Amino acid sequence: MKKIFTLLMCTVVLAFVSCDDEPLEGDFVTGGTTCEEATINTAQAALNFLGVNDDNFGQICAAYRNALEAQIQACGDEDGTLQAAVDALGDCSNNVLDDCDSATEAVNIAQTAFENASADDYTNLCNAYKATLENQILQCGDDDGSIQSAIDDLGDCTQATPEVEISLTAGTLPIEFDIVEVVVNGDLLVVTGQTSAANDYMIYFEIDQGQTGVDVINSSYALTLTSVFFPSTQGFDDFTSNITVNTDGTLTGTFGGVVTNADGGDLNLSGGSINITY
């Protein structure tokens, strides 16, 4: 019984990720249902199946089995995982969910998938993980509330939008460096920022841990746009910076002024903001 339920729970997780892991062609249609549509239908049927009880088991089990069979017809089943799940369901006359050990093993499977989720499949795998946790409460109870706490921590399974950690305006062009890496090298923080947009823009500077003050990053500051720009010290609107917080994994400050490249080209920066956690 444990092996049957674990197999079904693996299929629940696979139902969410198969669209991302296997290439789907738009004209791959069988019986009027595309592979992508069939996979989505199976995913929904799988979630419904996790919430069955003794009264509705037969009906929901049959719907899940039919969805699996439709997915096999539309997508194929090279490794036999889907057919194995169909076989495990049988004629849907036996409730296979009354097993705490199996429910716990299903949670472990879904948790591993969720912890390795990409941005594209985060929400789907989070919902699958939540469903297994909810089923674990039904099968095992939750005397200390730890399972419900894990469910609450997942929230609505919406992945938070990463905060922009370094931003500036170069001339009239606003730039957000939303991919920031901080490397700790002894007492030195080495900061590199890139954008998730389709460009090669990069910002770089170094600072000692705990150091704050005016112009403390200027000597290492470099901004790569169409060329590499460094702080200008020509005496007119010179580049300046001010680091105000540098402690406990937080780096905050501002910067702006003129930067120049190797050809003597000047560029004015305004609204420079550093708000990094690492």
C-alpha positions in Angstrom: 0.0 0.0 0.0 2.8 2.4 0.9 4.5 1.8 -2.5 1.3 2.4 -4.3 0.6 5.7 -2.6 4.2 6.9 -3.0 4.0 6.1 -6.7 0.8 8.2 -7.0 2.3 11.1 -5.1 5.4 11.1 -7.4 3.0 11.3 -10.3 1.3 14.3 -8.6 4.6 16.1 -8.6 5.6 15.0 -12.1 2.2 16.3 -13.3 3.2 19.8 -12.4 6.7 19.8 -13.9 6.3 17.8 -17.1 5.3 20.8 -19.2 8.6 22.5 -18.3 10.8 19.4 -18.5 9.6 18.1 -21.9 9.4 20.0 -25.1 5.8 20.4 -26.3 5.0 21.1 -29.9 1.9 23.2 -30.7 0.6 20.6 -33.2 1.0 17.6 -30.9 -2.8 16.9 -30.6 -4.5 13.6 -30.0 -8.3 13.4 -29.9 -8.7 17.1 -29.8 -6.5 17.6 -26.6 -3.0 18.9 -26.8 -0.3 17.4 -24.6 0.0 20.6 -22.7 -3.8 20.7 -22.0 -3.7 17.0 -21.0 -0.9 17.7 -18.5 -2.7 20.6 -17.0 -5.8 18.5 -16.6 -3.8 15.8 -14.9 -2.2 18.3 -12.5 -5.6 19.5 -11.4 -7.0 16.0 -11.1 -3.9 15.1 -9.0 -4.6 17.9 -6.6 -8.3 16.9 -6.3 -7.1 13.3 -5.6 -5.1 14.5 -2.7 -8.2 15.8 -1.0 -10.3 12.7 -1.3 -12.3 11.1 1.5 -14.2 7.9 2.0 -17.3 9.4 0.5 -15.9 10.7 -2.8 -12.9 8.4 -3.3 -14.3 6.4 -6.2 -15.5 9.4 -8.2 -12.3 11.5 -7.8 -10.1 8.5 -8.3 -11.8 7.7 -11.6 -11.4 11.3 -12.8 -7.7 11.1 -11.9 -7.3 7.8 -13.7 -9.1 9.2 -16.8 -6.8 12.3 -16.8 -3.7 10.1 -16.6 -5.0 7.9 -19.5 -5.7 11.1 -21.6 -2.2 12.4 -20.9 -0.7 9.1 -22.0 -2.7 9.3 -25.3 -1.7 12.9 -25.9 1.9 13.0 -24.6 3.1 9.4 -24.6 4.7 7.8 -21.6 8.3 6.8 -22.4 9.3 5.8 -18.9 6.0 4.2 -18.0 5.5 6.4 -14.9 2.0 7.5 -15.9 0.8 3.9 -16.8 2.2 2.7 -13.5 0.1 5.3 -11.7 -3.0 4.1 -13.7 -2.3 0.5 -12.7 -1.8 1.5 -9.1 -5.3 3.1 -9.0 -6.8 0.0 -10.4 -10.6 0.1 -10.5 -10.8 2.8 -7.9 -12.6 0.6 -5.5 -10.0 0.7 -2.7 -9.0 3.7 -0.7 -5.2 3.7 -0.8 -4.7 7.0 1.1 -5.1 5.8 4.7 -1.4 5.6 5.4 0.5 8.1 7.5 3.9 6.7 6.5 3.1 7.1 2.8 1.7 10.6 3.3 5.0 11.5 5.0 7.1 10.0 2.2 5.0 12.0 -0.3 5.7 15.2 1.6 9.5 14.4 1.4 9.2 13.9 -2.3 7.3 17.1 -2.9 9.5 19.1 -0.6 12.6 18.0 -2.5 11.1 19.0 -5.8 10.0 22.4 -4.3 13.4 23.2 -2.8 14.9 22.7 -6.3 12.3 24.7 -8.1 13.2 27.2 -10.7 11.4 30.6 -11.0 9.2 29.1 -13.8 7.9 26.1 -11.7 8.0 27.7 -8.2 4.3 28.2 -7.8 3.2 24.9 -9.2 5.7 22.9 -7.1 4.8 25.0 -4.0 1.1 24.2 -4.5 2.0 20.5 -4.9 4.1 20.6 -1.7 1.2 22.3 0.2 -1.2 19.7 -1.0 1.0 16.9 0.4 1.3 18.7 3.7 -2.5 19.1 4.0 -2.9 15.4 3.2 -0.3 14.6 5.9 -2.4 16.4 8.5 -5.4 14.3 7.4 -3.5 11.0 7.6 -1.2 11.7 10.6 -2.6 14.5 12.6 -0.6 17.5 13.6 -0.3 17.5 17.4 2.4 20.2 17.7 1.2 22.3 14.7 4.5 22.0 12.8 2.8 20.8 9.6 0.3 23.7 9.6 3.2 26.1 10.3 5.0 24.8 7.2 1.8 25.4 5.2 1.5 28.9 6.6 5.1 29.7 5.8 4.4 28.8 2.1 1.8 31.6 2.0 -0.1 31.8 -1.4 2.9 30.2 -3.2 3.5 33.5 -5.0 7.3 34.0 -5.4 8.3 37.5 -4.2 9.7 39.8 -6.8 13.4 40.3 -5.9 14.1 43.8 -4.7 16.3 46.0 -6.9 19.5 46.3 -4.9 21.4 48.9 -6.9 19.8 51.4 -9.2 20.9 54.6 -11.0 20.1 56.9 -13.9 22.8 57.3 -16.5 22.0 60.5 -18.3 18.3 59.9 -18.8 18.5 56.1 -18.8 17.3 54.4 -15.6 19.2 51.2 -14.9 18.3 48.6 -12.3 21.0 46.1 -11.2 18.7 43.3 -9.9 21.3 40.5 -9.9 23.9 41.4 -7.2 26.7 39.2 -5.8 28.6 40.1 -2.7 31.8 38.1 -2.2 33.4 38.3 1.3 37.2 38.1 0.9 38.6 38.4 4.4 37.4 41.8 5.6 36.7 43.0 2.1 33.3 43.0 0.4 33.5 42.6 -3.4 30.2 43.8 -4.9 29.2 43.0 -8.5 25.8 43.9 -10.0 24.2 42.9 -13.3 20.8 43.4 -14.9 18.3 40.7 -15.8 17.6 42.6 -19.0 19.3 41.7 -22.3 22.4 43.8 -22.0 26.0 43.6 -20.6 25.7 46.4 -18.1 27.6 45.8 -14.9 28.6 47.8 -11.7 31.5 46.9 -9.4 33.0 48.2 -6.2 34.8 47.1 -3.1 34.5 48.2 0.5 35.9 47.0 3.9 33.4 45.3 6.1 31.9 47.8 8.6 33.3 50.8 6.7 31.0 53.7 6.2 31.4 57.3 5.0 31.8 59.6 2.0 33.7 58.4 -1.1 34.9 55.1 0.5 34.0 53.1 -2.6 35.2 55.6 -5.2 38.7 54.2 -5.8 37.3 50.8 -6.9 34.0 51.9 -8.5 33.5 50.9 -12.2 30.4 51.1 -14.3 30.3 49.1 -17.6 27.8 50.3 -20.1 28.9 50.7 -23.8 32.3 51.2 -22.2 33.8 51.2 -18.8 33.3 54.4 -16.7 35.2 55.4 -13.6 34.7 58.3 -11.1 35.6 61.7 -12.4 37.8 64.0 -10.4 37.9 66.9 -12.8 36.5 69.4 -10.3 33.1 69.8 -11.9 30.2 67.8 -10.4 32.7 65.0 -9.4 31.5 61.6 -8.6 30.7 61.1 -4.9 29.3 58.3 -2.8 28.1 57.9 0.8 27.8 54.5 2.5 25.5 54.9 5.5 25.0 51.2 6.7 27.6 48.4 6.5 26.8 45.8 9.1 25.0 42.5 9.7 24.7 41.6 6.0 23.3 45.0 5.0 25.0 47.6 2.8 23.2 50.9 2.2 24.2 54.1 0.5 23.9 56.6 -2.3 26.1 57.7 -5.2 26.1 60.1 -8.2 28.0 62.6 -10.3 30.2 62.5 -13.3 32.0 59.3 -14.5 34.4 59.2 -17.4 35.7 56.5 -19.8 39.2 55.9 -21.2 38.4 58.2 -24.2 37.5 61.1 -22.0 33.8 60.7 -22.5 31.8 62.0 -19.5 28.4 60.7 -18.3 26.4 62.1 -15.5 24.9 59.7 -12.9 22.0 60.6 -10.7 19.8 58.9 -8.2 22.4 56.2 -7.4 21.1 53.9 -4.7 22.6 50.9 -2.9 20.4 48.7 -0.8 22.0 45.3 -0.5 21.4 42.4 1.8 23.7 39.4 1.6 
